[in-house]
């Protein structure tokens, strides 16, 4: 369907393609979805007897990669100057998480394993490389609007276009994530997890629980909660992140 849209939509167009896999329920991908020339370690079409959830997830990821390749082959032929954005929507499911990642810090949590996702962007004028700046999924709105030369304003979206030319820039001081229930409810939520981080430190605040505070530079897997015994530097960082929650109205 994506390929049909790419080859038939009038200009200007945008396609948004959402792959369900890898996702529960974990299962073996159809043979036709597996790469025709798999790598030696490929699991798609070559799963062992009684595969683990992680092996299923890897095979499903290979199938997704194969399908993305089909889309990109057509896209490059139709419009070699198209911008392409690839992004995950959440972290790996707990059942498929493997060391050194913590199964209790995976999808559905406010830890990095739940909210830190892949983001790859390519297109005209984008210099190859890696950008270490803080970005958020909400930044896609301002980014796509600027690429489409549309004037728009939003309080929580920052265009990533400047990073395409200079990956050393830093336009955000913090990024914020949250999970709450019930969906569609209003504050105060029955349960409410929120996480705010800067370039180094991260604060997790959950309804009915003590705050958690991590140094993501020294402890990227969030194994050691620094709260409540903080140094003066850490306390200052903690206070700044709490102030950000207050400014957002979710403290």
N, C-alpha and C positions, 0 to 999 in steps of 0.2 A: 504493500500500500504506500509506503514511503517513496519507493522508487517510482511508482505510478504518479504520485503527486509531484515529485521533482521534475519529471519529464513532461508534465502537462499544465502546471500552475502558471498563470500569467505573472510577469514581473510587476512589482517586487513581491517576493514571497519568502515565507519562513516555514520550515517544517520542524515539528517537535516530535521526536520519535522516542517512545518510552518502552524499554525492554523489561518484561516481567522477570526474566531470569538474569542472574542467579537469585533465586528466591525459594522459600518453602512453598509447597512440599518439594523436597529435593528428589530428583529422579534423573535417570539417564537421558540425555538429549536424543532426539531422533537422529538416525544415521546421516540423513541428508543435511542436517545442520552442522555436522562435524567437518573440520577442514579436510580438503581433498588430499593435501600433502602435510600431514601432521608432523610435529617435531617429535624426536625420540621419546620425550617424557610425556607426550600427549595422553590425556585421560578420556577425552571425548571419543567415543567409539572403542575405547580400550580400557574400560573400567575393570578392576579386579572383582572377584567374587565377594559378595557382601561388602560393598563400598561404604566408607565412612561418609558422614555428611559433608566433611571438608572435601573429600574426593569428588563427590557429586557436584559440589559448588564449583570446584575447579573445572570440571568437565562442562558444566553449564556456562561458565565464563568463556571457555574456548568457543562454544557454540555462539555465544553473543558476539565475540570478536569476529567470527566468520561472517555473521549476518551484517555487522557494521561494515566489514570489508566490502560486501556486496553493495551496500548503500553508497559508500565512498567512491567505488569504481564508477558508478553511474554519475554521481555528483561531480566528480572531477571532469568527466566528459561533457556534462551539460554546462557547468559553470566552474572553471578552474580557479576563479577568484572568489568563490563563496567562503564565508567565514564558517568555521566548524567549532562547536562547543561540545565537549564531552564531559559529563559530570555524573557522579554517583548521588543517590538521594539519601543514603544513610550508610552506616557502617555494616560490617559483616555480621550475619546472624550468629547468635551465641553457639548454636550447634556446630557451625562450620569454622569457628575461631580456633586458631592453633597458636602455640607458643612462638615468639615471646609475648603475643597478645593475650590479654586476660579475658576469659569467657564472660566474666561478670562486668566487664567494661565494654561490651559490644553493642550491637544494634539495640535501640530502645533506651539507652542510657545517656547521661549528659557527659560521660567521659569521652576522650578523644576517639576511642574506638567506635563510638556511636555517632559522633557529629563531624569528625574530620574526614572528608571524602575526596576522591580524586577529582581534579579539574584540569582539563587540557584544552587549550584554545589555539587554533591555527587559522591563518588567513593572510590577506595582503597587508604588508607593513609590519607584521609581527616578527620580531627578532627571535630566533630559536634560543632557548635557554630556560632557566627556572627562576621564578619570582618568589621570594620569601615573604612578601607583604601579606598582611591579614586581609582576607576577602570573605564575603558571605554570599550565600545563594541569592539573597535579595539584591545583590549587586548586578545580577544578570539583567534586571529591568533597565537600569540606567545605561548599562553597557550596550544592549541591543538597540535601545532608543538612539544613542549617539551614533552607532554604526549606521542606523537607518536615517540619520540626519533629522531626527525629530526632536523638537524642543520640549522638554518635560521636566518636571520637578517633583521630587519625592523626599520625604524626610529621612528615609532609612535605606536608600539605595545610592551607592557610589560607583560611578562608571569606572571600569577597569581598563578602558582604552589607553590612558596614559602609560600603563604598565607595558603595553605592546611595544612601545618605543624605548622605555627606560625601566628595566626590571628592578632597579635599585630604589625606586620611589616607595613611599609609604604613606598612603592616603587615609588609612583608618588607624585609630588608636586602640579600638576594641572591636570584638565581634561577639554576638549574643545568640544563644540557642535556648529553646525551651520545649518542654513537653508537659501537657496538662490534660486533665479530665475533669468533667465531661467535655467532649468536643462540642463546640458551639455554645459553651457556657460563658459566664462572666465572672470576674474576680469577686470574692475569693474562690478559686477553684478547689474542688475536693482534694485533688493532688496537683502539685505544681513543682516541676523541676526546672531550674534555670541555671544557665552557665554563662559566664562572661569572662573573657580572657583578653590580655594584651599580648605583646610580643613574647613575654616571658612567663607571667603568672596567670593562674586560672582560679576562679572562685565558682564553686558549685553550691547552690542553695536549694534545698528541697523541703517541702512542707513537713513539719514535725520532726526534722532532723537537724543535727548540728551542721554548721557550714563546713565545707571541705575546701582546702586551699593547696594548690600544687605549683611547683616550680617546673615548668614544662621543658626548660633548657636542661636542667640537671636530671629531671625525672620524666621523660617523655611518655612513659607508660602509666604515669600517675599511681605509682606503687606506694608512695610515702605522703600521707596527709600531714602538712605542716601545721595545721591549726590544732589547738589554739596557741601553741608556743611559737610565736613569730619573732624574728629579729626586727630591729627598727626599720630596716629597708623593706622587709616583707610586710610589716604592718602598714607602712605607707602605701604599698602596692595594693594590699587588701582594702584599705580605706578608699582608694581611688576606684576600685572595682565595685565596692558597695555603693559608692556615690553614683556610679553609672547605672546600677539597678534602680536606685531611687529616681534618677532622671528619666528612666524608661517607664517608671510607674509600676514596677514589678517587685520592689524590695519586700 
